[in-house]
Amino acid sequence: MTDQTLTVRDNRTGEEYELEITDGTVRAADLGKIGKTDDEPGLAVYDPGFTNTASTRSAVTYIDGEKGILEYRGYPIEQLAEHSTYLEVAYLLIHGELPTKEQHDQWVHEITFHTFVHENLKSLMQGFRYDAHPMGMLLSGVGALSTFYPEARAITDEQVRHEQIVRMIAKMPTLGAWSFRHAQGKPYIYPDNDLTYTENFLSMLFKMSEQKYDPDPRLSKALEVLFILHADHEQNCSTNAVRSVGSSQVDPYSAVSAGIAALYGPLHGGANEAVLRMLKRIGSKDKVPEFIEGVKNGDERLMGFGHRVYKNYDPRAKIIKKAVDDVFEVTGVNPLLEIAQELEKIALEDEYFVQRKLYPNVDFYSGLIYEALQFPPEMFTVLFAIPRTSGWLAQWVELVDDKEQKIARPKQIYTGGRGLDFVPAAQRWA
């Protein structure tokens, strides 16, 4: 008998059960044996929002929320953001190890080669209303890709799977940029495969009449860092959506569309927009103390602080603070920055926030950068979805290869009526 067990006594029956503990968890199936009879089901776990439920074993991303640690495949996010590129990080997430020079060059070549999309897909996007939300357009565009590549349904074929992964990472910036141009009534810009991944994205976003778009290296570097920071974040809402839909063995385009749909929601992808609204409402640096008091009294909400996982300073927020300076050096300082810095300074020193472990998260500064780059707030989640695609796909591949996984089918606790007698409409309405 190992000491890695949990003894549970069912006071309803007086019976005791020995449950094995593995990696700090007990299996739900073992709990299901407690109290199980021919007439009654066993014990189940009620956990809305999966706040304390592990649905998978994953080797993609490690988070220690208490210590503020984030690692992709074991590599600290700080090192990756400083020394790597987004495409190298995407390779790492999906393949589980850093590429050799040959693997890296082939990977970059394949993705660069697949940046163009079918002209029919362009026609689809042009058919949206002039004021269509960019996320709705991106969601539809990625879902439509499954009809252009029907072979994508062969998810157990590694070569077919690889082709779809390359296509999706390559085409996401194209679809994202076109959704941005569409809202402005500007012509769509085709990819320029002489540029890097982030440079090409900037070109498709902002190129006008010039023969060749020449992006500022400080902006492309800042975008590269933001893409790396958003590439994956363990089992969040959108990743869970990708895994849940993917568990039906659907093609990866459809599974990733589910992730985009989840990210579309304000509780997941809209936090940095909420930060901007908060800073604008505060108005000036001298009004920050008054706002802080409003937060303490319950009259105001402090956005961009705290995180469901991190109980320390979000490591991504520290990195973004460095990128802010580079971006503002090019675009000019956003007047909201002074308010944000003062808000952070006071909040980090105030015992009220320290006791509650409310530290700045990744959304606190990212919105300022996006606004400085002249993105409207509705584009923020698109800028989140493009880099997160590599993380979603890494999680999807892991799901497909995991022999323990089954189609997602959670239990429920039924609270409705039972055994009611139906009365025909003619009698009910008489």
C-alpha positions as CSV (number, residue, x, y, z in Angstrom):
1,M,0.0,0.0,0.0
2,T,1.5,3.3,-1.1
3,D,1.1,6.5,1.1
4,Q,-0.1,8.3,-2.1
5,T,-3.7,7.5,-1.3
6,L,-6.8,9.2,0.0
7,T,-9.1,7.5,2.5
8,V,-12.7,8.5,2.1
9,R,-15.4,7.5,4.5
10,D,-19.0,7.5,3.2
11,N,-21.0,8.5,6.3
12,R,-24.2,7.4,4.5
13,T,-23.1,3.8,4.5
14,G,-20.1,3.7,6.9
15,E,-18.0,2.3,4.1
16,E,-14.4,3.4,3.5
17,Y,-12.7,3.8,0.1
18,E,-9.0,4.0,-0.7
19,L,-8.4,6.3,-3.7
20,E,-5.0,6.5,-5.4
21,I,-3.4,9.9,-5.8
22,T,-1.5,10.5,-9.0
23,D,0.2,13.9,-9.7
24,G,-1.9,15.5,-7.0
25,T,-5.2,14.2,-8.5
26,V,-7.7,11.5,-7.9
27,R,-9.5,9.9,-10.8
28,A,-13.2,10.8,-11.2
29,A,-13.9,7.2,-12.1
30,D,-12.6,6.2,-8.6
31,L,-14.9,8.7,-7.0
32,G,-17.7,7.2,-9.0
33,K,-17.3,3.9,-7.2
34,I,-18.3,5.6,-3.9
35,G,-22.0,4.8,-3.0
36,K,-22.6,3.1,-6.4
37,T,-25.3,0.5,-6.3
38,D,-27.6,-1.2,-8.9
39,D,-30.1,1.5,-8.4
40,E,-28.0,4.6,-7.6
41,P,-25.0,6.1,-9.5
42,G,-21.8,6.7,-7.7
43,L,-20.5,10.0,-6.4
44,A,-19.8,12.7,-9.0
45,V,-17.9,16.0,-8.8
46,Y,-19.7,19.3,-9.2
47,D,-17.3,21.9,-10.6
48,P,-18.7,24.7,-12.7
49,G,-16.0,26.3,-14.8
50,F,-13.6,23.4,-14.1
51,T,-11.9,25.5,-11.3
52,N,-10.4,22.4,-9.7
53,T,-10.7,19.7,-12.4
54,A,-7.9,18.4,-14.6
55,S,-9.3,17.2,-17.9
56,T,-6.0,16.1,-19.5
57,R,-2.3,15.4,-19.1
58,S,-0.3,17.9,-21.1
59,A,3.3,18.6,-21.8
60,V,2.8,21.8,-23.7
61,T,2.7,24.6,-21.2
62,Y,3.6,24.8,-17.5
63,I,2.2,27.5,-15.2
64,D,3.0,28.1,-11.5
65,G,0.6,30.8,-10.6
66,E,1.9,31.3,-7.0
67,K,5.4,31.9,-8.2
68,G,4.5,33.7,-11.5
69,I,6.2,31.1,-13.8
70,L,5.2,30.4,-17.4
71,E,7.1,27.9,-19.5
72,Y,6.5,26.5,-23.0
73,R,7.8,22.9,-23.2
74,G,10.0,23.6,-20.2
75,Y,11.5,26.9,-21.6
76,P,10.9,30.1,-19.5
77,I,8.8,32.6,-21.3
78,E,11.3,35.3,-20.5
79,Q,14.1,33.6,-22.5
80,L,11.8,32.8,-25.4
81,A,10.5,36.4,-25.6
82,E,14.1,37.8,-25.6
83,H,15.9,35.4,-27.8
84,S,13.4,33.5,-30.0
85,T,11.0,34.3,-32.8
86,Y,7.3,33.5,-33.0
87,L,7.7,30.8,-35.7
88,E,10.5,29.1,-33.7
89,V,8.2,29.1,-30.6
90,A,5.3,27.7,-32.7
91,Y,7.6,24.9,-33.8
92,L,8.5,24.2,-30.2
93,L,4.9,24.1,-29.0
94,I,3.8,21.8,-31.8
95,H,6.8,19.5,-32.1
96,G,7.9,19.5,-28.4
97,E,11.5,20.5,-29.0
98,L,13.4,23.3,-30.6
99,P,14.2,22.9,-34.3
100,T,17.6,22.3,-35.8
101,K,18.7,24.8,-38.4
102,E,17.4,22.6,-41.2
103,Q,14.1,22.0,-39.5
104,H,13.7,25.7,-38.8
105,D,14.5,26.8,-42.3
106,Q,12.1,24.2,-43.7
107,W,9.3,25.2,-41.2
108,V,9.7,28.9,-42.1
109,H,9.7,28.1,-45.8
110,E,6.6,26.0,-45.6
111,I,4.6,28.6,-43.6
112,T,5.8,31.5,-45.9
113,F,4.8,29.4,-48.9
114,H,1.2,28.9,-47.6
115,T,0.4,32.5,-46.6
116,F,-1.9,33.0,-49.6
117,V,-5.6,32.0,-49.5
118,H,-7.9,30.8,-52.2
119,E,-9.6,33.7,-54.1
120,N,-13.0,32.2,-53.3
121,L,-12.2,32.8,-49.6
122,K,-11.4,36.4,-50.4
123,S,-14.9,36.7,-52.0
124,L,-16.4,35.2,-48.9
125,M,-14.8,37.9,-46.7
126,Q,-15.8,40.7,-49.1
127,G,-19.4,39.6,-48.7
128,F,-19.6,40.7,-45.1
129,R,-21.2,44.0,-44.1
130,Y,-19.0,47.0,-44.0
131,D,-19.2,47.1,-40.2
132,A,-18.7,43.4,-39.6
133,H,-16.8,42.6,-36.5
134,P,-13.3,41.3,-37.4
135,M,-13.5,38.4,-35.0
136,G,-16.8,37.2,-36.7
137,M,-15.0,37.4,-40.1
138,L,-12.0,35.5,-38.8
139,L,-14.2,32.9,-37.2
140,S,-16.1,32.4,-40.5
141,G,-12.9,32.4,-42.6
142,V,-11.1,29.7,-40.5
143,G,-14.3,27.6,-40.5
144,A,-14.5,27.9,-44.2
145,L,-11.0,26.6,-44.7
146,S,-12.2,23.2,-43.8
147,T,-14.3,23.2,-47.0
148,F,-11.2,24.1,-49.1
149,Y,-9.2,21.2,-47.6
150,P,-11.6,18.3,-47.1
151,E,-8.6,15.9,-46.6
152,A,-8.1,17.6,-43.2
153,R,-10.6,15.2,-41.8
154,A,-7.9,12.5,-41.9
155,I,-6.6,13.6,-38.5
156,T,-4.7,10.4,-37.8
157,D,-2.5,10.8,-40.9
158,E,0.5,12.7,-39.6
159,Q,1.5,14.2,-43.0
160,V,-2.1,15.5,-43.7
161,R,-2.1,16.8,-40.1
162,H,1.2,18.6,-40.7
163,E,-0.1,20.2,-43.9
164,Q,-3.1,21.7,-42.1
165,I,-1.0,23.0,-39.2
166,V,1.3,24.8,-41.6
167,R,-1.7,26.2,-43.6
168,M,-3.5,27.5,-40.6
169,I,-0.5,29.2,-39.0
170,A,0.4,30.7,-42.4
171,K,-3.1,31.9,-43.3
172,M,-4.2,33.4,-40.0
173,P,-2.3,36.7,-40.4
174,T,-3.8,37.0,-43.9
175,L,-7.4,36.5,-42.7
176,G,-6.8,38.7,-39.7
177,A,-5.3,41.6,-41.8
178,W,-8.1,41.3,-44.4
179,S,-10.8,41.6,-41.6
180,F,-9.0,44.8,-40.5
181,R,-8.9,46.3,-44.0
182,H,-12.5,45.3,-44.6
183,A,-13.7,47.4,-41.7
184,Q,-11.8,50.4,-43.2
185,G,-13.1,49.9,-46.7
186,K,-9.6,49.5,-48.0
187,P,-8.4,46.9,-50.6
188,Y,-7.0,43.7,-49.3
189,I,-3.3,43.4,-49.4
190,Y,-1.7,40.1,-50.5
191,P,1.2,38.6,-48.5
192,D,4.7,39.7,-49.3
193,N,6.8,36.5,-48.8
194,D,10.1,38.5,-48.7
195,L,9.1,39.6,-45.2
196,T,9.2,37.8,-41.9
197,Y,6.0,36.5,-40.3
198,T,5.3,39.7,-38.3
199,E,6.6,42.1,-40.9
200,N,4.3,40.5,-43.5
201,F,1.4,40.9,-41.1
202,L,2.2,44.6,-40.7
203,S,2.4,45.0,-44.4
204,M,-1.0,43.4,-45.0
205,L,-2.4,45.7,-42.3
206,F,-0.9,49.1,-43.2
207,K,0.5,49.0,-46.8
208,M,-1.0,51.7,-49.0
209,S,0.3,53.0,-52.3
210,E,4.0,52.3,-51.8
211,Q,5.7,49.7,-54.0
212,K,7.2,47.9,-51.0
213,Y,6.2,48.2,-47.4
214,D,9.1,48.7,-45.0
215,P,8.0,48.0,-41.4
216,D,9.9,49.6,-38.6
217,P,12.0,46.9,-36.9
218,R,11.0,48.1,-33.4
219,L,7.3,47.6,-34.2
220,S,7.8,44.2,-35.8
221,K,10.0,43.1,-32.8
222,A,7.3,44.3,-30.4
223,L,4.7,42.4,-32.3
224,E,6.9,39.3,-32.3
225,V,7.2,39.5,-28.5
226,L,3.4,39.9,-28.1
227,F,2.8,36.9,-30.4
228,I,5.2,34.8,-28.3
229,L,3.5,35.8,-25.1
230,H,0.1,34.9,-26.4
231,A,1.1,31.6,-28.1
232,D,-0.3,29.4,-25.4
233,H,-1.6,29.5,-21.8
234,E,-2.5,26.0,-20.7
235,Q,-6.1,24.9,-20.3
236,N,-8.0,28.2,-20.6
237,C,-11.5,28.7,-22.0
238,S,-10.6,28.7,-25.7
239,T,-8.1,25.9,-25.4
240,N,-10.8,23.8,-23.6
241,A,-13.2,24.6,-26.5
242,V,-10.6,23.4,-29.0
243,R,-10.1,20.2,-27.1
244,S,-13.8,19.6,-26.4
245,V,-14.8,20.1,-30.0
246,G,-11.7,18.3,-31.2
247,S,-12.6,15.3,-29.1
248,S,-15.3,14.5,-31.6
249,Q,-12.5,13.9,-34.1
250,V,-13.5,16.8,-36.3
251,D,-10.9,18.5,-38.6
252,P,-8.5,21.1,-37.0
253,Y,-10.1,24.1,-38.8
254,S,-13.4,23.4,-37.1
255,A,-11.7,22.8,-33.8
256,V,-9.8,26.0,-33.9
257,S,-12.9,27.8,-35.0
258,A,-14.4,26.8,-31.6
259,G,-11.4,28.4,-29.9
260,I,-11.8,31.6,-31.9
261,A,-15.5,31.6,-30.9
262,A,-14.6,31.2,-27.2
263,L,-12.0,34.0,-27.5
264,Y,-14.7,36.2,-29.0
265,G,-16.4,36.4,-25.6
266,P,-15.6,39.4,-23.4
267,L,-14.6,37.4,-20.4
268,H,-11.8,35.8,-22.3
269,G,-10.5,38.0,-25.1
270,G,-11.9,41.4,-24.2
271,A,-9.9,42.2,-21.1
272,N,-7.4,44.6,-22.7
273,E,-10.2,46.6,-24.2
274,A,-11.8,46.9,-20.8
275,V,-8.4,48.2,-19.4
276,L,-8.4,51.0,-22.1
277,R,-12.0,51.9,-21.2
278,M,-11.0,52.1,-17.5
279,L,-8.0,54.3,-18.1
280,K,-10.0,56.7,-20.3
281,R,-12.7,56.9,-17.6
282,I,-10.1,57.8,-15.0
283,G,-9.0,60.6,-17.3
284,S,-5.8,61.9,-15.7
285,K,-3.0,60.8,-13.3
286,D,-4.2,63.0,-10.4
287,K,-7.6,61.2,-10.4
288,V,-6.0,57.7,-9.8
289,P,-6.2,57.9,-6.0
290,E,-9.9,58.7,-6.2
291,F,-10.4,55.7,-8.5
292,I,-8.4,53.4,-6.2
293,E,-10.8,54.4,-3.3
294,G,-13.7,53.7,-5.6
295,V,-12.4,50.2,-6.2
296,K,-12.0,49.6,-2.4
297,N,-15.6,50.8,-1.8
298,G,-16.9,48.6,-4.6
299,D,-17.9,51.5,-6.8
300,E,-15.3,50.8,-9.5
301,R,-13.7,47.7,-11.0
302,L,-10.0,47.4,-11.4
303,M,-9.3,45.9,-14.8
304,G,-6.0,44.3,-15.9
305,F,-5.2,43.2,-12.4
306,G,-5.4,39.7,-11.0
307,H,-5.7,36.4,-12.8
308,R,-7.5,33.2,-12.2
309,V,-4.2,31.3,-12.4
310,Y,-1.5,33.9,-11.3
311,K,-1.4,34.9,-7.7
312,N,1.8,36.8,-8.4
313,Y,3.0,39.3,-11.0
314,D,2.0,37.8,-14.4
315,P,5.4,37.1,-16.1
316,R,4.0,38.2,-19.4
317,A,3.1,41.6,-18.0
318,K,6.8,42.3,-17.1
319,I,7.9,41.5,-20.6
320,I,5.2,43.7,-22.2
321,K,6.3,46.6,-20.1
322,K,9.7,46.5,-21.9
323,A,8.0,46.4,-25.3
324,V,5.9,49.4,-24.5
325,D,8.9,51.7,-24.6
326,D,10.0,50.5,-28.0
327,V,6.5,51.0,-29.5
328,F,6.0,54.5,-28.0
329,E,9.5,55.5,-29.3
330,V,8.0,55.0,-32.8
331,T,4.4,56.1,-32.3
332,G,4.7,58.7,-29.6
333,V,3.7,58.2,-26.0
334,N,0.0,57.3,-25.4
335,P,-1.3,59.8,-22.8
336,L,-3.0,56.8,-21.0
337,L,0.4,55.4,-20.2
338,E,1.0,57.9,-17.4
339,I,-2.3,56.9,-15.9
340,A,-1.5,53.2,-16.2
341,Q,1.9,53.6,-14.6
342,E,0.5,55.6,-11.6
343,L,-2.3,53.1,-11.2
344,E,0.2,50.2,-11.1
345,K,2.5,52.0,-8.7
346,I,-0.3,52.8,-6.2
347,A,-1.9,49.4,-6.5
348,L,1.4,47.5,-5.9
349,E,2.1,49.5,-2.7
350,D,-1.5,49.4,-1.3
351,E,-2.1,46.7,1.3
352,Y,-5.6,46.2,0.0
353,F,-4.4,44.9,-3.3
354,V,-1.3,43.2,-2.0
355,Q,-3.3,41.1,0.4
356,R,-5.6,40.1,-2.4
357,K,-2.7,39.2,-4.6
358,L,-3.9,41.6,-7.4
359,Y,-1.0,42.1,-9.7
360,P,-0.9,43.5,-13.3
361,N,-1.7,40.8,-15.9
362,V,-0.8,40.6,-19.6
363,D,-3.9,42.7,-20.6
364,F,-2.9,45.7,-18.5
365,Y,-0.3,47.0,-21.0
366,S,-1.1,45.1,-24.2
367,G,-4.1,47.3,-25.0
368,L,-1.9,50.4,-24.9
369,I,0.4,48.9,-27.4
370,Y,-2.4,47.8,-29.8
371,E,-4.0,51.3,-29.6
372,A,-0.6,52.9,-30.2
373,L,-0.3,50.8,-33.4
374,Q,-3.7,52.3,-34.4
375,F,-5.7,49.1,-34.0
376,P,-9.4,49.7,-33.1
377,P,-10.5,47.8,-29.9
378,E,-12.4,45.2,-31.9
379,M,-9.1,44.1,-33.5
380,F,-7.5,43.2,-30.1
381,T,-9.0,39.7,-30.0
382,V,-7.9,39.1,-33.6
383,L,-4.3,40.0,-32.5
384,F,-4.8,37.4,-29.7
385,A,-6.2,34.7,-31.9
386,I,-3.4,34.8,-34.6
387,P,-0.5,33.8,-32.3
388,R,-2.7,31.5,-30.1
389,T,-3.4,29.3,-33.1
390,S,0.0,27.6,-32.6
391,G,-0.9,26.8,-29.0
392,W,-4.4,25.6,-30.0
393,L,-2.9,23.3,-32.6
394,A,-0.3,22.0,-30.2
395,Q,-3.0,21.1,-27.7
396,W,-5.1,19.6,-30.5
397,V,-2.3,17.3,-31.7
398,E,-1.7,16.2,-28.1
399,L,-5.4,15.4,-27.8
400,V,-5.5,13.4,-31.0
401,D,-2.5,11.3,-29.9
402,D,-3.7,10.8,-26.3
403,K,-5.2,7.3,-26.0
404,E,-6.9,8.2,-22.7
405,Q,-9.0,10.9,-24.2
406,K,-12.7,10.3,-25.0
407,I,-15.4,12.5,-26.6
408,A,-16.2,15.3,-24.1
409,R,-19.4,14.5,-22.3
410,P,-19.7,16.1,-18.8
411,K,-22.3,15.1,-16.3
412,Q,-25.1,17.4,-15.1
413,I,-27.2,17.8,-11.9
414,Y,-30.7,17.8,-13.2
415,T,-32.9,20.5,-11.4
416,G,-36.0,20.4,-13.6
417,G,-39.4,18.8,-13.2
418,R,-40.1,15.1,-13.4
419,G,-43.0,12.8,-14.6
420,L,-45.2,15.6,-15.7
421,D,-48.4,14.7,-17.7
422,F,-48.6,16.4,-21.1
423,V,-51.9,18.2,-21.8
424,P,-52.7,18.8,-25.5
425,A,-52.7,22.4,-26.6
426,A,-56.5,22.3,-27.4
427,Q,-57.2,21.5,-23.8
428,R,-54.6,23.8,-22.3
429,W,-55.9,26.8,-24.2
430,A,-59.7,26.0,-23.9
